Amino acid sequence: MITNEKQYKITKKKLLAIEEKIAAMTGGQTPVLKDQLILASLTDLKNQLEEEIAYYENLKENRAAFLKERELAELPSLITEYKIISGMTQKEFSKKIGMKEQQLQRYEAEAFKSISFKNLLKILQAIGLAIIIKDTPVEKRNKSHSDGNHSIA
């Protein structure tokens, strides 16, 4: 997931380089098997980068479209999406949540896996997001327990 404007610009450059490489490889000839494998890999990477760029651009453009109910496991991306939707830089966001910018960068880089519960609550309170625990129907509950998912709203 692209988490900031710098990553967005880098990803756009990578996409352009991949598109140029694909164009050079497909210059009118049928590639040999080795080149076909490389071409398939580059095409997959190109598609993945295009999806990430489109998702980031969609978040930036649709600031009014707020964040919907999610599973608890999606909380890290929810925080990053909030930052993008709000139009804040990493520096501005870290100031809003009362955290050093470098610490926020570390948390984002590791998808908030090492964040303390205290710091998580601090971020959620600063940005106005609440975790709501709700019961789920029995059949849904059994599926969630088997795959480790828990719900937030």
DSSP file (Angstrom, degrees, kcal/mol; ACC not computed):
  #  RESIDUE AA STRUCTURE BP1 BP2  ACC     N-H-->O    O-->H-N    N-H-->O    O-->H-N    TCO  KAPPA ALPHA  PHI   PSI    X-CA   Y-CA   Z-CA
    1    1 A M              0   0    0      0, 0.0     2,-0.4     0, 0.0    52,-0.1   0.000 360.0 360.0 360.0 132.9    0.0    0.0    0.0
    2    2 A I        -     0   0    0     50,-0.2     3,-0.1     1,-0.1     4,-0.0  -0.667 360.0-179.5 -75.6 126.5    1.3    3.5   -0.9
    3    3 A T        +     0   0    0     -2,-0.4     2,-0.3     1,-0.1    -1,-0.1   0.580  55.5  13.8-109.3 -11.7    1.2    5.4    2.3
    4    4 A N  S  > S-     0   0    0      1,-0.1     4,-2.0    85,-0.0    -1,-0.1  -0.954  79.3 -94.4-156.6 174.3    2.5    8.9    1.3
    5    5 A E  H  > S+     0   0    0     -2,-0.3     4,-2.4     1,-0.2     5,-0.2   0.838 118.7  55.6 -65.3 -35.6    3.2   11.3   -1.5
    6    6 A K  H  > S+     0   0    0      2,-0.2     4,-2.2     1,-0.2    -1,-0.2   0.943 109.9  45.5 -63.7 -46.9    6.9   10.3   -1.7
    7    7 A Q  H  > S+     0   0    0      1,-0.2     4,-2.6     2,-0.2    -2,-0.2   0.875 110.6  55.8 -62.6 -36.9    6.0    6.6   -2.1
    8    8 A Y  H  X S+     0   0    0     -4,-2.0     4,-2.3     2,-0.2    -2,-0.2   0.936 109.0  45.5 -59.8 -48.3    3.4    7.6   -4.7
    9    9 A K  H  X S+     0   0    0     -4,-2.4     4,-1.9     2,-0.2    -2,-0.2   0.894 113.6  49.3 -64.3 -41.0    6.0    9.4   -6.8
   10   10 A I  H  X S+     0   0    0     -4,-2.2     4,-2.4     2,-0.2    -1,-0.2   0.907 110.9  50.2 -63.9 -42.4    8.5    6.6   -6.6
   11   11 A T  H  X S+     0   0    0     -4,-2.6     4,-2.5     1,-0.2    -2,-0.2   0.893 108.1  52.8 -64.7 -40.4    5.8    4.1   -7.6
   12   12 A K  H  X S+     0   0    0     -4,-2.3     4,-2.1     2,-0.2    -1,-0.2   0.903 110.3  48.5 -61.4 -41.0    4.8    6.2  -10.6
   13   13 A K  H  X S+     0   0    0     -4,-1.9     4,-2.3     2,-0.2    -2,-0.2   0.909 111.0  50.2 -65.3 -42.3    8.5    6.2  -11.7
   14   14 A K  H  X S+     0   0    0     -4,-2.4     4,-2.3     1,-0.2    -2,-0.2   0.908 109.5  51.6 -61.5 -41.8    8.8    2.5  -11.2
   15   15 A L  H  X S+     0   0    0     -4,-2.5     4,-2.6     1,-0.2    -1,-0.2   0.918 109.1  49.9 -61.7 -44.1    5.7    1.9  -13.3
   16   16 A L  H  X S+     0   0    0     -4,-2.1     4,-2.2     1,-0.2    -1,-0.2   0.912 110.7  49.8 -61.1 -43.3    7.0    4.1  -16.1
   17   17 A A  H  X S+     0   0    0     -4,-2.3     4,-2.1     2,-0.2    -1,-0.2   0.890 111.9  48.2 -63.6 -39.7   10.3    2.1  -16.1
   18   18 A I  H  X S+     0   0    0     -4,-2.3     4,-2.7     2,-0.2    -2,-0.2   0.908 109.9  51.7 -67.4 -42.4    8.4   -1.2  -16.2
   19   19 A E  H  X S+     0   0    0     -4,-2.6     4,-2.3     1,-0.2    -2,-0.2   0.896 110.7  49.0 -61.4 -39.5    6.2    0.0  -19.1
   20   20 A E  H  X S+     0   0    0     -4,-2.2     4,-2.3     2,-0.2    -1,-0.2   0.902 111.1  49.5 -65.7 -41.0    9.3    1.1  -21.0
   21   21 A K  H  X S+     0   0    0     -4,-2.1     4,-2.1     2,-0.2    -2,-0.2   0.912 111.5  48.9 -64.4 -42.6   11.0   -2.3  -20.4
   22   22 A I  H  X S+     0   0    0     -4,-2.7     4,-1.6     1,-0.2    -2,-0.2   0.923 111.2  50.1 -62.1 -44.4    7.8   -4.1  -21.5
   23   23 A A  H  < S+     0   0    0     -4,-2.3    -2,-0.2     1,-0.2    -1,-0.2   0.891 110.9  49.4 -61.9 -39.9    7.6   -2.0  -24.7
   24   24 A A  H >< S+     0   0    0     -4,-2.3     3,-0.8     1,-0.2    -1,-0.2   0.866 111.9  48.6 -67.3 -35.7   11.3   -2.7  -25.5
   25   25 A M  H 3< S+     0   0    0     -4,-2.1    -1,-0.2     1,-0.2    -2,-0.2   0.764 113.0  46.7 -75.8 -24.8   10.8   -6.5  -25.0
   26   26 A T  T 3< S+     0   0    0     -4,-1.6     2,-3.3    -5,-0.2    -1,-0.2   0.071  71.1 142.2-105.2  24.0    7.7   -6.6  -27.2
   27   27 A G  S <  S-     0   0    0     -3,-0.8    -1,-0.1     1,-0.2     3,-0.1  -0.239  89.1 -62.1 -67.7  58.0    9.1   -4.5  -30.1
   28   28 A G  S    S+     0   0    0     -2,-3.3     2,-0.3     1,-0.2    -1,-0.2   0.306 111.1 100.6  88.5  -9.2    7.5   -6.5  -32.9
   29   29 A Q  S    S-     0   0    0     -4,-0.1    -1,-0.2     0, 0.0     0, 0.0  -0.771  77.1-113.8-109.5 154.8    9.1   -9.9  -32.2
   30   30 A T        -     0   0    0     -2,-0.3    -4,-0.1    -3,-0.1     6,-0.1  -0.782  42.3-126.9 -83.0 118.6    7.8  -13.0  -30.5
   31   31 A P        -     0   0    0      0, 0.0    -5,-0.0     0, 0.0    -1,-0.0  -0.293  19.5-111.2 -68.1 150.4    9.9  -13.3  -27.3
   32   32 A V     >  -     0   0    0      1,-0.1     4,-2.5     4,-0.0     5,-0.2  -0.259  41.8 -91.7 -71.1 168.7   11.7  -16.5  -26.5
   33   33 A L  H  > S+     0   0    0      1,-0.2     4,-2.2     2,-0.2     5,-0.2   0.881 126.7  50.8 -53.3 -46.8   10.5  -18.6  -23.5
   34   34 A K  H  > S+     0   0    0      1,-0.2     4,-2.0     2,-0.2    -1,-0.2   0.928 113.8  45.3 -58.4 -45.3   12.9  -16.9  -21.0
   35   35 A D  H  > S+     0   0    0      1,-0.2     4,-2.9     2,-0.2    -1,-0.2   0.836 108.3  57.6 -68.2 -32.0   11.8  -13.5  -22.2
   36   36 A Q  H  X S+     0   0    0     -4,-2.5     4,-2.5     2,-0.2    -1,-0.2   0.899 107.2  48.2 -63.8 -39.9    8.2  -14.5  -22.1
   37   37 A L  H  X S+     0   0    0     -4,-2.2     4,-2.2     2,-0.2    -2,-0.2   0.914 113.3  46.6 -66.3 -42.9    8.6  -15.4  -18.4
   38   38 A I  H  X S+     0   0    0     -4,-2.0     4,-2.8     2,-0.2    -2,-0.2   0.920 112.6  50.9 -63.6 -42.9   10.3  -12.1  -17.7
   39   39 A L  H  X S+     0   0    0     -4,-2.9     4,-2.5     1,-0.2    -2,-0.2   0.902 109.4  50.1 -61.8 -42.5    7.6  -10.3  -19.6
   40   40 A A  H  X S+     0   0    0     -4,-2.5     4,-2.2     2,-0.2    -1,-0.2   0.903 111.9  48.5 -62.9 -40.8    4.8  -12.1  -17.7
   41   41 A S  H  X S+     0   0    0     -4,-2.2     4,-2.4     2,-0.2    -2,-0.2   0.921 112.1  48.1 -65.4 -44.7    6.5  -11.1  -14.4
   42   42 A L  H  X S+     0   0    0     -4,-2.8     4,-2.7     1,-0.2    -2,-0.2   0.888 110.8  51.9 -62.8 -39.0    6.9   -7.5  -15.5
   43   43 A T  H  X S+     0   0    0     -4,-2.5     4,-2.5     2,-0.2    -1,-0.2   0.907 109.5  49.1 -65.1 -41.7    3.3   -7.4  -16.6
   44   44 A D  H  X S+     0   0    0     -4,-2.2     4,-2.2     2,-0.2    -2,-0.2   0.928 113.1  47.0 -61.5 -44.9    2.1   -8.8  -13.2
   45   45 A L  H  X S+     0   0    0     -4,-2.4     4,-2.6     2,-0.2    -2,-0.2   0.906 110.7  52.7 -63.5 -41.6    4.2   -6.2  -11.4
   46   46 A K  H  X S+     0   0    0     -4,-2.7     4,-2.5     1,-0.2    -2,-0.2   0.926 109.9  48.2 -58.3 -47.1    2.9   -3.4  -13.7
   47   47 A N  H  X S+     0   0    0     -4,-2.5     4,-2.1     1,-0.2    -1,-0.2   0.899 111.4  50.2 -62.0 -41.4   -0.7   -4.4  -12.9
   48   48 A Q  H  X S+     0   0    0     -4,-2.2     4,-2.3     2,-0.2    -2,-0.2   0.927 111.8  47.0 -64.0 -45.2    0.0   -4.5   -9.2
   49   49 A L  H  X S+     0   0    0     -4,-2.6     4,-2.7     1,-0.2     5,-0.2   0.895 110.3  53.3 -64.9 -39.3    1.6   -1.0   -9.3
   50   50 A E  H  X S+     0   0    0     -4,-2.5     4,-2.5    -5,-0.2    -1,-0.2   0.897 109.4  49.2 -61.6 -39.8   -1.3    0.4  -11.3
   51   51 A E  H  X S+     0   0    0     -4,-2.1     4,-2.4     2,-0.2    -2,-0.2   0.920 112.0  47.8 -64.3 -44.4   -3.7   -1.0   -8.7
   52   52 A E  H  X S+     0   0    0     -4,-2.3     4,-2.4     2,-0.2   -50,-0.2   0.913 113.7  47.3 -63.8 -42.6   -1.8    0.6   -5.8
   53   53 A I  H  X S+     0   0    0     -4,-2.7     4,-2.9     2,-0.2     5,-0.2   0.932 112.6  49.0 -64.0 -46.0   -1.5    3.9   -7.7
   54   54 A A  H  X S+     0   0    0     -4,-2.5     4,-2.5    -5,-0.2    -2,-0.2   0.901 111.5  49.9 -61.1 -41.1   -5.3    3.9   -8.5
   55   55 A Y  H  X S+     0   0    0     -4,-2.4     4,-2.2     2,-0.2    -1,-0.2   0.932 112.8  46.2 -63.6 -46.0   -6.2    3.1   -4.9
   56   56 A Y  H  X S+     0   0    0     -4,-2.4     4,-2.3     2,-0.2    -2,-0.2   0.929 114.1  47.8 -62.3 -46.2   -4.0    5.9   -3.6
   57   57 A E  H  X S+     0   0    0     -4,-2.9     4,-2.4     1,-0.2     5,-0.2   0.888 110.1  53.1 -63.1 -38.7   -5.3    8.4   -6.1
   58   58 A N  H  X S+     0   0    0     -4,-2.5     4,-2.2    -5,-0.2    -1,-0.2   0.908 108.8  49.1 -62.8 -42.3   -8.9    7.3   -5.3
   59   59 A L  H  < S+     0   0    0     -4,-2.2    -2,-0.2     1,-0.2    -1,-0.2   0.927 113.2  47.2 -61.8 -44.3   -8.3    8.0   -1.6
   60   60 A K  H  < S+     0   0    0     -4,-2.3     3,-0.4     1,-0.2    -2,-0.2   0.883 116.8  42.6 -65.4 -38.5   -6.9   11.4   -2.3
   61   61 A E  H  < S+     0   0    0     -4,-2.4     2,-0.6     1,-0.2     3,-0.3   0.804 111.6  53.4 -80.1 -30.2   -9.7   12.4   -4.7
   62   62 A N    ><  +     0   0    0     -4,-2.2     3,-0.8    -5,-0.2    -1,-0.2  -0.407  60.1 146.6-105.7  56.7  -12.6   11.1   -2.7
   63   63 A R  T 3  S+     0   0    0     -2,-0.6    -1,-0.2    -3,-0.4    -2,-0.1   0.802  71.0  58.0 -62.1 -28.8  -11.9   12.8    0.6
   64   64 A A  T 3  S+     0   0    0     -3,-0.3     2,-1.1     1,-0.1    -1,-0.3   0.792  84.8  87.1 -73.2 -27.1  -15.6   13.0    1.3
   65   65 A A  S <  S-     0   0    0     -3,-0.8     3,-0.1    -6,-0.1    -3,-0.1  -0.618  77.2-154.0 -75.1 103.5  -16.1    9.2    1.0
   66   66 A F        -     0   0    0     -2,-1.1     2,-0.3     1,-0.1    -2,-0.1  -0.190  24.7 -77.0 -82.2 174.4  -15.3    8.3    4.6
   67   67 A L        -     0   0    0      1,-0.1    -1,-0.1    11,-0.1     3,-0.1  -0.504  47.8-144.2 -77.6 127.6  -14.0    5.0    5.9
   68   68 A K        -     0   0    0     -2,-0.3    -1,-0.1     1,-0.2    -3,-0.0  -0.254  37.3 -64.6 -86.7 173.1  -16.5    2.2    6.2
   69   69 A E        -     0   0    0     -2,-0.1     2,-0.3     1,-0.0    84,-0.2  -0.286  63.3-178.9 -56.6 139.3  -16.9   -0.6    8.7
   70   70 A R  E     -A  152   0A   0     82,-0.7    82,-2.7    -3,-0.1     2,-0.2  -0.874  31.7 -96.1-138.1 167.1  -13.9   -2.9    8.7
   71   71 A E  E >   -A  151   0A   0     -2,-0.3     3,-1.8    80,-0.3    80,-0.3  -0.549  41.6-113.4 -77.7 153.1  -12.4   -6.0   10.3
   72   72 A L  G >  S+     0   0    0     78,-4.2     3,-1.9     1,-0.3    79,-0.1   0.847 115.6  64.1 -58.5 -36.0  -10.0   -5.4   13.2
   73   73 A A  G 3  S+     0   0    0     77,-0.5    -1,-0.3     1,-0.3     4,-0.2   0.704  97.3  58.3 -62.2 -19.1   -7.1   -6.8   11.1
   74   74 A E  G <> S+     0   0    0     -3,-1.8     4,-1.9     1,-0.2    -1,-0.3   0.357  73.5 104.4 -92.4   5.1   -7.6   -3.9    8.7
   75   75 A L  H <> S+     0   0    0     -3,-1.9     4,-2.1     1,-0.2     5,-0.2   0.879  74.3  56.2 -56.7 -43.0   -7.0   -1.3   11.3
   76   76 A P  H  > S+     0   0    0      0, 0.0     4,-1.9     0, 0.0    -1,-0.2   0.933 110.4  43.6 -58.0 -45.2   -3.5   -0.4   10.1
   77   77 A S  H  > S+     0   0    0      1,-0.2     4,-2.9    -4,-0.2    -2,-0.2   0.838 109.2  59.5 -69.3 -29.4   -4.7    0.4    6.6
   78   78 A L  H  X S+     0   0    0     -4,-1.9     4,-2.2     2,-0.2    -1,-0.2   0.904 105.8  47.4 -62.6 -42.1   -7.6    2.3    8.1
   79   79 A I  H  X S+     0   0    0     -4,-2.1     4,-1.9     2,-0.2    -2,-0.2   0.930 114.5  46.0 -65.7 -45.2   -5.3    4.7    9.9
   80   80 A T  H  X S+     0   0    0     -4,-1.9     4,-2.2     1,-0.2    -2,-0.2   0.900 111.4  52.2 -64.9 -40.7   -3.1    5.2    6.8
   81   81 A E  H  X S+     0   0    0     -4,-2.9     4,-3.2     1,-0.2     5,-0.3   0.901 106.4  54.2 -61.9 -40.9   -6.2    5.7    4.7
   82   82 A Y  H  X S+     0   0    0     -4,-2.2     4,-2.5     1,-0.2    -1,-0.2   0.930 108.1  49.9 -57.6 -45.3   -7.5    8.4    7.1
   83   83 A K  H  X>S+     0   0    0     -4,-1.9     5,-1.4     2,-0.2     4,-0.5   0.920 114.2  44.4 -60.2 -44.9   -4.2   10.2    6.8
   84   84 A I  H ><5S+     0   0    0     -4,-2.2     3,-1.2     1,-0.2    -2,-0.2   0.939 113.9  48.9 -66.4 -47.8   -4.4   10.1    3.0
   85   85 A I  H 3<5S+     0   0    0     -4,-3.2    -1,-0.2     1,-0.3    -2,-0.2   0.871 107.5  55.5 -60.5 -38.3   -8.1   11.1    2.8
   86   86 A S  H 3<5S-     0   0    0     -4,-2.5    -1,-0.3    -5,-0.3    -2,-0.2   0.649 108.5-127.2 -71.9 -12.9   -7.5   14.0    5.2
   87   87 A G  T <<5 +     0   0    0     -3,-1.2     2,-0.2    -4,-0.5    -3,-0.2   0.626  58.1 146.4  78.6  12.6   -4.8   15.3    2.8
   88   88 A M      < -     0   0    0     -5,-1.4    -1,-0.3     1,-0.1     2,-0.1  -0.555  46.6-127.9 -84.4 147.0   -2.2   15.6    5.6
   89   89 A T     >  -     0   0    0     -2,-0.2     4,-2.7     1,-0.1     5,-0.2  -0.365  34.4-102.5 -76.7 169.8    1.5   15.0    5.1
   90   90 A Q  H  > S+     0   0    0      1,-0.2     4,-2.6     2,-0.2     5,-0.2   0.890 125.2  51.9 -61.6 -37.8    3.2   12.5    7.3
   91   91 A K  H  > S+     0   0    0      2,-0.2     4,-1.9     1,-0.2    -1,-0.2   0.932 111.7  45.1 -64.1 -46.7    4.6   15.4    9.3
   92   92 A E  H  > S+     0   0    0      1,-0.2     4,-2.2     2,-0.2    -2,-0.2   0.905 114.5  49.0 -64.3 -41.7    1.2   17.1    9.7
   93   93 A F  H  X S+     0   0    0     -4,-2.7     4,-2.1     1,-0.2    -2,-0.2   0.916 109.4  51.1 -66.0 -43.1   -0.4   13.8   10.7
   94   94 A S  H  <>S+     0   0    0     -4,-2.6     5,-3.0     1,-0.2     4,-0.5   0.881 110.6  49.9 -63.4 -36.5    2.3   12.9   13.2
   95   95 A K  H ><5S+     0   0    0     -4,-1.9     3,-0.9     3,-0.2    -1,-0.2   0.916 108.9  52.5 -65.3 -42.8    1.8   16.4   14.8
   96   96 A K  H 3<5S+     0   0    0     -4,-2.2    -2,-0.2     1,-0.2    -1,-0.2   0.879 114.4  41.5 -60.7 -39.1   -2.0   15.9   15.0
   97   97 A I  T 3<5S-     0   0    0     -4,-2.1    -1,-0.2     2,-0.1    -2,-0.2   0.443 113.6-117.0 -91.9   1.1   -1.6   12.5   16.8
   98   98 A G  T < 5S+     0   0    0     -3,-0.9     2,-0.3    -4,-0.5    -3,-0.2   0.908  72.1 123.2  69.7  43.4    1.2   13.8   19.1
   99   99 A M      < -     0   0    0     -5,-3.0    -1,-0.2    -6,-0.1    -2,-0.1  -0.963  68.3 -99.9-135.6 149.3    3.9   11.4   17.8
  100  100 A K     >  -     0   0    0     -2,-0.3     4,-2.0     1,-0.1     3,-0.4  -0.447  31.9-125.1 -67.4 143.3    7.3   11.9   16.3
  101  101 A E  H  > S+     0   0    0      1,-0.2     4,-2.4     2,-0.2     5,-0.2   0.871 110.1  55.0 -58.4 -39.4    7.3   11.6   12.5
  102  102 A Q  H  > S+     0   0    0      1,-0.2     4,-2.1     2,-0.2    -1,-0.2   0.874 106.9  50.8 -63.5 -36.9   10.0    8.9   12.5
  103  103 A Q  H  > S+     0   0    0     -3,-0.4     4,-2.5     2,-0.2    -1,-0.2   0.911 109.8  49.5 -67.5 -41.6    7.9    6.8   14.9
  104  104 A L  H  X S+     0   0    0     -4,-2.0     4,-2.8     2,-0.2     5,-0.2   0.911 109.4  52.7 -61.7 -42.0    4.9    7.1   12.6
  105  105 A Q  H  X S+     0   0    0     -4,-2.4     4,-2.5     2,-0.2    -2,-0.2   0.909 109.9  48.4 -59.3 -43.1    7.1    6.1    9.6
  106  106 A R  H  X S+     0   0    0     -4,-2.1     4,-1.6     2,-0.2    -2,-0.2   0.928 111.9  49.0 -63.6 -45.0    8.3    3.0   11.5
  107  107 A Y  H  <>S+     0   0    0     -4,-2.5     5,-4.0     1,-0.2     6,-0.3   0.934 113.7  45.9 -60.5 -46.3    4.7    2.1   12.5
  108  108 A E  H ><5S+     0   0    0     -4,-2.8     3,-1.5     3,-0.2    -1,-0.2   0.897 108.5  56.5 -64.0 -39.8    3.5    2.5    8.9
  109  109 A A  H 3<5S+     0   0    0     -4,-2.5    -1,-0.2     1,-0.3    -2,-0.2   0.832 115.4  37.3 -61.9 -32.6    6.5    0.6    7.5
  110  110 A E  T ><5S-     0   0    0     -4,-1.6     3,-1.5    -3,-0.2    -1,-0.3   0.129 116.9-109.4-106.8  20.2    5.6   -2.4    9.6
  111  111 A A  T < 5 -     0   0    0     -3,-1.5    -3,-0.2     1,-0.3   -34,-0.1   0.845  66.6 -68.5  55.6  38.4    1.8   -2.0    9.3
  112  112 A F  T > <S+     0   0    0     -5,-4.0     3,-0.9    -6,-0.2    -1,-0.3   0.694  93.8 141.4  60.2  23.4    1.5   -0.9   12.9
  113  113 A K  T <  S+     0   0    0     -3,-1.5    -2,-0.1    -6,-0.3    -1,-0.1   0.804  71.8  40.6 -67.3 -29.6    2.4   -4.4   14.2
  114  114 A S  T 3  S+     0   0    0     -7,-0.1    -1,-0.2     2,-0.0     2,-0.1   0.351  84.4 125.5-101.8   7.5    4.5   -3.2   17.1
  115  115 A I    <   -     0   0    0     -3,-0.9     2,-0.1    -8,-0.1     3,-0.0  -0.396  60.6-122.8 -68.5 139.8    2.3   -0.4   18.2
  116  116 A S     >  -     0   0    0      1,-0.1     4,-2.5    -2,-0.1     5,-0.2  -0.448  18.7-117.7 -77.0 156.5    1.3   -0.4   21.9
  117  117 A F  H  > S+     0   0    0      1,-0.2     4,-2.6     2,-0.2     5,-0.2   0.889 116.3  55.9 -60.7 -38.8   -2.4   -0.5   22.7
  118  118 A K  H  > S+     0   0    0      1,-0.2     4,-1.9     2,-0.2    -1,-0.2   0.926 110.4  43.4 -59.9 -47.1   -1.9    2.9   24.5
  119  119 A N  H  > S+     0   0    0      2,-0.2     4,-2.3     1,-0.2    -1,-0.2   0.861 111.6  54.6 -68.8 -35.2   -0.5    4.5   21.3
  120  120 A L  H  X S+     0   0    0     -4,-2.5     4,-2.6     2,-0.2    -2,-0.2   0.941 110.1  46.1 -61.7 -47.4   -3.1    2.9   19.1
  121  121 A L  H  X S+     0   0    0     -4,-2.6     4,-2.7     1,-0.2     5,-0.2   0.881 109.7  55.5 -62.0 -38.2   -5.9    4.4   21.3
  122  122 A K  H  X S+     0   0    0     -4,-1.9     4,-2.1    -5,-0.2    -1,-0.2   0.918 110.5  44.8 -60.3 -45.1   -4.1    7.8   21.3
  123  123 A I  H  X S+     0   0    0     -4,-2.3     4,-2.0     2,-0.2    -2,-0.2   0.946 113.2  49.8 -64.1 -49.1   -4.1    7.8   17.5
  124  124 A L  H  X>S+     0   0    0     -4,-2.6     5,-2.2     1,-0.2     4,-0.8   0.893 112.7  47.0 -60.0 -41.1   -7.7    6.7   17.2
  125  125 A Q  H  <5S+     0   0    0     -4,-2.7     3,-0.4     1,-0.2    -1,-0.2   0.897 110.2  53.5 -66.6 -40.2   -8.8    9.4   19.7
  126  126 A A  H  <5S+     0   0    0     -4,-2.1    -2,-0.2     1,-0.2    -1,-0.2   0.837 116.6  37.3 -65.0 -32.8   -6.8   12.1   17.9
  127  127 A I  H  <5S-     0   0    0     -4,-2.0    -1,-0.2     2,-0.1    -2,-0.2   0.471 112.5-114.9-101.2  -1.2   -8.4   11.3   14.5
  128  128 A G  T  <5 +     0   0    0     -4,-0.8     2,-0.4    -3,-0.4    -3,-0.2   0.765  65.0 140.8  79.4  25.8  -11.9   10.6   15.8
  129  129 A L      < -     0   0    0     -5,-2.2     2,-0.4    -6,-0.2    -1,-0.3  -0.855  32.4-160.5-101.0 138.3  -12.2    6.9   15.0
  130  130 A A        -     0   0    0     -2,-0.4     2,-0.6    23,-0.1    23,-0.2  -0.913  14.2-137.0-119.4 144.3  -13.9    4.5   17.4
  131  131 A I        -     0   0    0     -2,-0.4     2,-0.5    22,-0.1    21,-0.1  -0.881  22.7-168.5 -96.3 126.6  -13.7    0.8   17.8
  132  132 A I        -     0   0    0     -2,-0.6     2,-0.5     2,-0.0    21,-0.2  -0.972  11.7-146.4-119.6 124.2  -17.1   -0.7   18.5
  133  133 A I        +     0   0    0     -2,-0.5     2,-0.3    19,-0.1    19,-0.1  -0.758  26.8 173.9 -88.5 129.9  -17.4   -4.3   19.6
  134  134 A K        -     0   0    0     -2,-0.5    17,-0.2    17,-0.3     2,-0.2  -0.979  31.8-111.4-138.5 152.1  -20.5   -6.0   18.2
  135  135 A D        -     0   0    0     -2,-0.3     3,-0.0     1,-0.0     0, 0.0  -0.487  29.8-152.8 -77.2 148.9  -21.9   -9.4   18.2
  136  136 A T        -     0   0    0     -2,-0.2     5,-0.1     1,-0.1    -1,-0.0  -0.887  31.2 -85.7-120.0 154.9  -22.1  -11.4   15.0
  137  137 A P    >>  -     0   0    0      0, 0.0     4,-2.7     0, 0.0     3,-0.5  -0.221  45.4-109.2 -56.3 150.6  -24.6  -14.1   14.0
  138  138 A V  H 3> S+     0   0    0      1,-0.3     4,-2.5     2,-0.2     5,-0.2   0.873 117.3  50.8 -52.6 -46.5  -23.5  -17.6   15.1
  139  139 A E  H 3> S+     0   0    0      1,-0.2     4,-1.3     2,-0.2    -1,-0.3   0.874 114.2  44.7 -64.4 -35.5  -22.6  -18.8   11.6
  140  140 A K  H <> S+     0   0    0     -3,-0.5     4,-2.5     2,-0.2    -1,-0.2   0.881 111.3  54.3 -72.0 -38.4  -20.5  -15.7   10.9
  141  141 A R  H  X S+     0   0    0     -4,-2.7     4,-2.5     1,-0.2     5,-0.2   0.907 105.9  51.6 -62.1 -44.1  -18.9  -16.0   14.4
  142  142 A N  H  X S+     0   0    0     -4,-2.5     4,-1.4     1,-0.2    -1,-0.2   0.893 111.7  47.1 -62.0 -39.7  -17.8  -19.6   13.7
  143  143 A K  H  X S+     0   0    0     -4,-1.3     4,-1.6    -5,-0.2     6,-0.2   0.911 111.5  51.3 -67.0 -42.8  -16.1  -18.6   10.4
  144  144 A S  H  X>S+     0   0    0     -4,-2.5     5,-1.3     1,-0.2     4,-1.0   0.898 108.5  50.8 -63.4 -40.9  -14.4  -15.6   12.0
  145  145 A H  H  <5S+     0   0    0     -4,-2.5    -1,-0.2     1,-0.2     3,-0.2   0.864 108.7  52.5 -65.7 -34.0  -12.9  -17.7   14.8
  146  146 A S  H  <5S+     0   0    0     -4,-1.4    -1,-0.2    -5,-0.2    -2,-0.2   0.820 118.2  35.0 -73.4 -28.9  -11.6  -20.2   12.4
  147  147 A D  H  <5S-     0   0    0     -4,-1.6    -1,-0.2    -3,-0.1    -2,-0.2   0.393 109.9-116.6-106.5   4.6   -9.8  -17.6   10.3
  148  148 A G  T  <5 +     0   0    0     -4,-1.0     2,-0.2     1,-0.2    -3,-0.2   0.577  63.3 144.4  79.7  10.9   -8.8  -15.3   13.2
  149  149 A N      < -     0   0    0     -5,-1.3     2,-0.3    -6,-0.2    -1,-0.2  -0.602  25.7-174.9 -87.0 145.1  -10.8  -12.2   12.1
  150  150 A H        -     0   0    0     -2,-0.2   -78,-4.2    -5,-0.0   -77,-0.5  -0.970  21.8-120.9-134.7 149.5  -12.5   -9.9   14.5
  151  151 A S  E     +A   71   0A   0     -2,-0.3     2,-0.3   -80,-0.3   -17,-0.3  -0.662  24.3 179.5-101.7 146.5  -14.8   -7.0   13.5
  152  152 A I  E      A   70   0A   0    -82,-2.7   -82,-0.7    -2,-0.3   -19,-0.1  -0.916 360.0 360.0-128.3 161.9  -14.7   -3.3   14.2
  153  153 A A              0   0    0     -2,-0.3   -22,-0.1   -21,-0.2   -23,-0.1   0.319 360.0 360.0-129.8 360.0  -17.1   -0.6   13.1
